[in-house]
Amino acid sequence: MAADAASTVYPPEQARNAEALEAGRVLFAGPCDFVAGATTADAIPPDSLPEVAFAGRSNVGKSSLLNALTGRTTLARVSNTPGRTRQLNFFSLGGKLMLVDLPGYGYAEAPKHEIARWSELMRLYLKGRASLRRTLLLVDARLGLKPIDDPLMAMLDQSAVSFQLVLTKTDKLSAKGLAQRLETLATALNGHVAAHPAIHATSAQAGTGIAELRAELATLATAA
């Protein structure tokens, strides 16, 4: 096990082995194609592949992480404007895994009726998607979980939808600060029945933890 792999997954024993890291590299080196952008429930494409959804507060870094995972700069639009993603965007990763970029929640520079529309669409998707294997809940490493994250985690618990915490922007923290944040988050997950035990620490800018998260997601893809 590579030392850097263990240091970006908490607890360290949840880190994937070299074979899984290679599987993740191969999967994410393949094509990643835009499938659909859904603004209404009837526009959501039919189930066809295992799906992984990317969720989190506005401006948490979902688009940056998607781009880093796929090795592309324009797959998902990166913006400093909260609320830029206003639909459910579906991307097919080599015909083996569907990546779903969800609108951010919380503060957003958008009309209230628009925020309500995409929030309800996201709720319907997360509660009723049979092909959804896991929801990645992105958390800004500098801020940790906030009360606004609680309703989403509670809904995923109630719906038995597996979710996993992924820290973003970890390059903004010291090693000590990151270790403390990971311990705090692990404690906060106690009692959440749908929470995956592994927490991933990533930085899209520095590339930290990207290979390890690819390996984790590759385990959810269809067999070659």
C-alpha positions as CSV (number, residue, x, y, z in Angstrom):
1,M,0.0,0.0,0.0
2,A,1.4,3.4,-1.0
3,A,1.9,5.8,1.9
4,D,0.1,8.6,0.0
5,A,-2.9,6.4,-0.6
6,A,-3.3,5.7,3.1
7,S,-2.9,9.3,4.1
8,T,-5.8,10.5,1.9
9,V,-8.3,7.9,3.1
10,Y,-9.6,7.8,6.7
11,P,-9.4,5.5,8.4
12,P,-6.2,4.3,6.6
13,E,-7.2,0.7,6.6
14,Q,-10.0,1.6,4.2
15,A,-7.4,2.6,1.5
16,R,-7.5,0.5,-1.7
17,N,-4.6,-1.7,-2.8
18,A,-2.4,-1.3,-5.9
19,E,-4.7,-3.4,-8.1
20,A,-7.7,-1.2,-7.3
21,L,-5.6,1.9,-7.9
22,E,-4.7,0.6,-11.4
23,A,-8.4,-0.3,-12.1
24,G,-9.4,3.2,-11.2
25,R,-6.7,4.7,-13.4
26,V,-7.8,2.6,-16.4
27,L,-11.5,3.4,-15.9
28,F,-11.0,7.2,-15.7
29,A,-8.5,7.2,-18.5
30,G,-11.3,6.1,-20.9
31,P,-13.9,8.3,-22.6
32,C,-16.3,10.3,-20.6
33,D,-19.3,11.6,-22.6
34,F,-22.1,14.0,-21.7
35,V,-25.4,12.1,-21.8
36,A,-28.1,14.5,-20.6
37,G,-28.8,17.6,-18.6
38,A,-32.1,17.2,-16.8
39,T,-34.1,20.1,-15.6
40,T,-37.3,18.1,-15.0
41,A,-38.0,14.6,-13.7
42,D,-39.1,13.3,-17.1
43,A,-35.9,14.5,-18.6
44,I,-33.8,12.2,-16.4
45,P,-32.4,9.5,-18.6
46,P,-33.5,5.9,-18.0
47,D,-31.4,3.6,-15.8
48,S,-28.6,2.1,-17.8
49,L,-25.5,2.0,-15.7
50,P,-24.5,2.1,-12.0
51,E,-24.5,5.7,-11.0
52,V,-22.5,7.9,-8.6
53,A,-23.9,11.3,-7.7
54,F,-21.8,14.3,-6.6
55,A,-23.6,16.4,-4.0
56,G,-22.6,19.3,-1.7
57,R,-23.1,22.9,-0.8
58,S,-22.8,25.6,-3.5
59,N,-19.2,26.3,-4.4
60,V,-17.8,23.3,-2.6
61,G,-15.8,22.2,-5.6
62,K,-18.0,19.6,-7.4
63,S,-17.1,20.6,-10.9
64,S,-13.4,20.9,-10.1
65,L,-13.4,17.4,-8.6
66,L,-15.2,15.9,-11.6
67,N,-12.7,17.5,-13.9
68,A,-9.8,16.3,-11.9
69,L,-11.1,12.7,-11.7
70,T,-11.6,12.5,-15.5
71,G,-8.4,14.4,-16.4
72,R,-10.4,17.0,-18.3
73,T,-10.6,20.8,-17.8
74,T,-14.0,21.4,-19.3
75,L,-16.1,18.3,-18.5
76,A,-17.9,20.2,-15.8
77,R,-18.0,24.0,-15.7
78,V,-16.0,25.6,-12.9
79,S,-17.2,28.9,-11.6
80,N,-16.8,31.1,-8.5
81,T,-20.5,31.9,-8.8
82,P,-22.5,29.7,-6.3
83,G,-25.4,28.0,-8.0
84,R,-23.9,27.7,-11.5
85,T,-25.0,24.1,-11.9
86,R,-28.8,24.3,-12.2
87,Q,-29.6,20.9,-13.6
88,L,-28.7,17.2,-13.1
89,N,-25.8,16.5,-15.5
90,F,-25.2,12.9,-16.5
91,F,-21.8,11.7,-17.9
92,S,-21.1,8.1,-19.1
93,L,-17.6,7.0,-18.0
94,G,-16.6,4.4,-20.6
95,G,-20.0,2.9,-20.7
96,K,-19.4,1.4,-17.2
97,L,-20.3,4.1,-14.7
98,M,-22.5,7.2,-14.8
99,L,-21.3,10.3,-13.0
100,V,-24.1,12.6,-12.0
101,D,-23.3,16.3,-11.2
102,L,-26.0,17.6,-8.9
103,P,-26.9,21.3,-8.3
104,G,-25.3,22.7,-5.1
105,Y,-27.5,23.5,-2.2
106,G,-27.4,26.5,0.2
107,Y,-26.4,29.9,-1.0
108,A,-26.8,30.4,-4.7
109,E,-27.1,33.4,-7.0
110,A,-30.4,32.4,-8.5
111,P,-34.1,33.2,-8.1
112,K,-35.7,31.5,-5.2
113,H,-38.2,29.6,-7.5
114,E,-35.3,28.3,-9.5
115,I,-33.5,27.1,-6.4
116,A,-36.7,25.4,-5.2
117,R,-37.2,23.7,-8.6
118,W,-33.7,22.1,-8.7
119,S,-33.8,21.3,-5.0
120,E,-37.0,19.3,-5.5
121,L,-35.6,17.6,-8.6
122,M,-32.5,16.6,-6.7
123,R,-34.6,15.2,-3.9
124,L,-36.7,13.1,-6.2
125,Y,-33.6,11.7,-8.0
126,L,-31.8,10.8,-4.8
127,K,-34.8,9.1,-3.2
128,G,-36.0,7.1,-6.2
129,R,-33.1,6.2,-8.5
130,A,-32.6,2.4,-8.5
131,S,-29.3,2.6,-10.3
132,L,-27.7,5.0,-7.8
133,R,-24.9,3.1,-6.1
134,R,-23.5,5.9,-3.9
135,T,-23.8,9.6,-3.3
136,L,-20.5,11.5,-2.7
137,L,-21.2,14.3,-0.2
138,L,-18.5,16.9,-0.8
139,V,-17.3,18.9,2.1
140,D,-15.0,21.9,2.1
141,A,-12.1,20.8,4.3
142,R,-11.8,24.3,5.7
143,L,-15.4,24.4,6.9
144,G,-16.4,20.8,7.7
145,L,-20.0,19.7,7.9
146,K,-22.6,22.4,8.5
147,P,-26.2,22.3,9.6
148,I,-27.3,22.7,6.0
149,D,-25.8,19.3,5.2
150,D,-27.9,17.5,7.9
151,P,-31.2,17.2,5.9
152,L,-29.4,15.6,3.0
153,M,-27.7,13.0,5.2
154,A,-31.0,12.3,7.1
155,M,-32.8,11.8,3.8
156,L,-30.1,9.4,2.5
157,D,-30.3,7.5,5.8
158,Q,-34.1,7.2,5.5
159,S,-33.9,6.2,1.9
160,A,-31.1,3.7,2.5
161,V,-28.9,5.4,-0.2
162,S,-25.2,4.9,0.6
163,F,-23.3,8.1,0.9
164,Q,-19.6,8.9,1.4
165,L,-17.9,12.0,2.6
166,V,-15.2,13.5,0.3
167,L,-13.2,16.4,1.5
168,T,-12.3,19.1,-1.1
169,K,-9.7,21.8,-1.0
170,T,-7.4,19.9,1.4
171,D,-4.4,21.8,0.1
172,K,-5.7,24.8,2.2
173,L,-5.1,22.9,5.4
174,S,-2.0,21.9,7.3
175,A,-1.4,18.2,7.8
176,K,-2.4,18.5,11.4
177,G,-5.5,20.5,10.6
178,L,-6.5,17.9,8.0
179,A,-6.0,15.0,10.5
180,Q,-8.2,16.8,13.1
181,R,-10.9,17.5,10.5
182,L,-11.0,13.8,9.4
183,E,-11.3,12.7,13.0
184,T,-14.1,15.2,13.6
185,L,-16.0,14.0,10.5
186,A,-15.6,10.4,11.4
187,T,-17.2,11.1,14.8
188,A,-20.0,13.1,13.1
189,L,-20.9,10.1,11.0
190,N,-21.7,8.0,14.0
191,G,-25.4,7.2,13.9
192,H,-25.7,7.7,10.1
193,V,-26.7,4.2,9.0
194,A,-26.2,5.0,5.2
195,A,-22.7,6.5,5.7
196,H,-19.8,4.6,4.1
197,P,-16.9,4.1,6.6
198,A,-14.2,5.6,4.4
199,I,-13.7,9.4,4.1
200,H,-11.6,10.6,1.1
201,A,-9.4,13.7,1.3
202,T,-8.8,15.4,-2.0
203,S,-7.5,18.5,-3.7
204,A,-8.4,19.0,-7.3
205,Q,-5.7,21.7,-7.6
206,A,-2.9,19.7,-6.1
207,G,-4.1,16.3,-7.4
208,T,-4.1,14.9,-3.8
209,G,-6.3,11.9,-3.3
210,I,-7.6,11.7,-6.9
211,A,-6.1,8.3,-7.6
212,E,-7.6,6.9,-4.4
213,L,-11.0,8.2,-5.1
214,R,-10.9,6.8,-8.7
215,A,-10.1,3.4,-7.2
216,E,-13.0,3.6,-4.8
217,L,-15.4,4.5,-7.6
218,A,-14.1,1.8,-9.9
219,T,-15.4,-0.7,-7.5
220,L,-18.9,0.5,-8.3
221,A,-18.6,0.2,-12.1
222,T,-19.8,-2.7,-14.1
223,A,-17.4,-5.5,-14.8
224,A,-15.4,-5.2,-17.9
